[in-house]
Every structure is written in structure tokens, then in C-alpha cells.
């Protein structure tokens, strides 16, 4: 979100990212042993955990999943507004063939077979979230910026922050470079978020 009438700063929320939801679903469904560390978040927040594939070994899936996840979260944020004259590039880590997983055939086989399940889960949770209205701005971001500007006695310097919200159990904000952070949905939507947001944006002032 950006303060109306001011080009000085922008905080973008990326909620219900399909590609990230799919990858997190596969880690959970296949019991891939990649614990939270660095840019890898905590476990998926899901009501019913799907059964893992019987023909896939965890040790064969983990290296490919780590590479998959790092590629997704390190990718540049899409431009806004989008260039409608430029056709979107076909995602390397998307169905039906998941060509980006060619170096990890076991994971690619699982992904090509089970991605409809991952997509069904993603679609259902997004639909429920939209119906509940949790995507609507509650004004807390502007309030935090206003409070900092008042305390410092000046307007915020131009800055950009890309907040990627994930359906995970994680109480840490995980930086990805200097302008992107991975944040659990519960953390962002909870009462402690204004305090955490303040710590994130203060260095940019």
C-alpha cells in the first residue's frame, strides 16, 4: 500500500502467492525435511495434512525443494503497474511440466502428479480469505508511518518494502535482501504487527 497522494514510500503486500503456496504445500504433504532457517519459513498452517506419496523418498526431494524455494523467494517482485503489452513469461516452476525441476526428477515427478491437490488447497484458502475480507487494509501501516514521521518531525524518505505473507507457523520476520520480507499471515494479522512493522521501516527513515 502507498499513502494516497504521496510517492515517497510504498509497502506492498503479497498475500496468497500461488507459487509459494504450492511449494509450501509440497514440503508439508511429502514430509520433506527442510526445517526453518534463513529464508525457509516454519511449517505450513493446514488443517488436514495430505498423505505423502508412497514412491518418493524424503532424501531425494529435499535438495530440489530447497533450490525451488530459494529461486521463488529471490525472484524480483513483479512491476506495478504491469506492462500489458508484454506477455507474461511461462513460469519455470509451474504446471503442468515444472521444467525448473528438471535437475531433480523425483521432485518433478511428484510435482507434476500432485499439483492439482496443491492448487485446490491454495484456491480454497484464498476464497475463504477473500470472503472474510482479511485482505482489506486496516490502516495500521499508515498509522505506524504517521507516528514515526511525527516523532522525527519530518516526512519519511522514499523507500519500498515488499511483504510476502505466508500460511506458515512462524514467529520470525525473515528478510530476503534489503526490500523483501517473508512474514507469516498470523504474525501480520495479529496485534503485535504494528510494533514489528515499526522495527522494519525505521531504518528506511
N, C-alpha and C positions, 0 to 999 in steps of 0.2 A: 504494500500500500504506500501511497505517496500523499503528503499533505496537500490538500486542494490549494491550487494557486501558487505553489512553491516548487521549483525544480531542484531545490537544494539537496534533498535526500530521498531515498526510496528503500523501503523494506518490502521485499517480495516474499509471499508465502506460496510454497509449492506443496499443496495438500492433495492426497490421493494420486500420487505419481504412479502410473500404471507399471512402468518398467521396474521400479524399485519394489513395488508391492509383489510383483511376480517373483523377483529374486528372493525376497524375504520369505515368501510362501514356500518356495522350493527348499530353502535351508531348513524350514520347520518341518515340512512334510517328509523330507527324506532323512531327517535327523542328521544333517550334515554338521560335523563337529568343527564349527568355526566360532569360537567364543568372542564376546565383545572385547574389542581392543582397537584403539586408534579410530579409524572411520567406520569400523564394523560395530553396529549397534547391538543392543541386547536382543533377547528372543522376541519372536513375533507375538503380538497380542491377538489371540484367536480363541474362539470358544471351543471348537471341536477340532482337534488335531487330526489331519488325514493320516491314513495308513501309509507307511513307506513302501516303495517298490521292492519286490522280493528279489529282483535280479540286479540290484545296484548295491555296490559296496561303498560304505561311507568314505573309506580311504581314497577311492577313485574319484569321488565327487568334490572333495574339499578344495584341492588346488584350483580347479576350474572355477568353483564358486567364488573364491577369493579374488581371482582375476576379473571375473564377471562383475562383482560388486565394486571393486576399485575403478573399473572402467566406467561404470554407470555414474558413480558419485563424483568422479573427477571430470566428467564431460562438461563443457561450457553450458551455462544456462541459456535457454532459447531467447532470441532477441524479442523485444517488445517495443512497438507492435510488430507482429510477424510480417515478413515480406511475402505478400500474397502472390507475387509474380514468380516466386521461386518455389518449385515443388519440393516438398519435404524429402529428405534423404531416407532411404529404407533403413530402418534400424538394424544394426548388426546383431543385436541380442533380442530379436523379436521373432514371432512365429511367421510362417509355420516351420521354418528350417533352422533358425538360430545359427546363422553362419559364423557369428563371432565365437561360438563354442567349438569350432572345428578342431582345435588342438586338444579338446577334452571330450572324446567321443562318448564316454559313459554318461557324462552330464548332459551332453547334447541329446542323446537318445532319450533320457528321462524328460528333458525339457520339451522336446517335440511331441512326446506322447502325452504329457500331463498338463501342458499349458492351458487347455480349456478349463481344467479344475481351478488353476490359479486365477484365471481371468474371471471365472464365476464368483470366486470369493471376493476379488477386487471390486467387481461390479456391484455385488450385493452390499458391501460395506460403504461404498461411495453413495449408492442410492439411499441407504439409511441415513448417512450423514447429511446429505442434501435435504432430506425430508425433515430432519431435526434442526436444520438451519445452523449447524455448527461452523459453517464456512463464512458466515456473515461477520463483518468487523464489529468488535465490541468497543472500539475507541481507546483501548488500553495503550496501543502503540503511540498514538498521538499524545496521549496524556503523559507518557514517560518522556517523550521528546520535549513537550512543553515544560515539564518540571526541570529538566536539565538546562534548557535554554534560560529559564527564569533564574536558576541558581548561578549560572555562569554569566548572566547578563548580556547574552548575545545569541544570535541565531546559530543553528547548527551548520557546520561546514558541510559541503556536498559529500555524501557517502552513499554506498549501496551495500545492502545486505540481503542475501538470498537464504531464506529459512526453509529447509526441506523437512516437512513433517512426516513422521513415520509411525506406523502402527506397531510399536515395539514397547517392551517393558524396559525402560532405561531412564535413569535419573541424571544422566550427564548430557550436556550440550557438546556435540562433537564437531569441532572445526574442520572444514575441508578447505584449505587455503586461507586466504585473508578475507574473503567476502561471502563464503557459504558455510552454513552450519546445519548439521543433522540434529533434529530435535524430536523427541517422542511426542505424539499427539497429546498424551495425558499431561506431560510437562507444560506444553504450550497452552493448553486449555485450562490448566489449573491455576489456583490462586497465587502460586509463587512466581508465575511468569513475569509480571512487571519488574520484580527485583532482578531476575536473571537477564531480562532484556536490557535493563539498565547497565549491567556489567558488560554486555556485549557491545553496546553502542557508545559507551563513554569514551573508549579510546579513539573513536572516529571524530569526536567533537573537537 
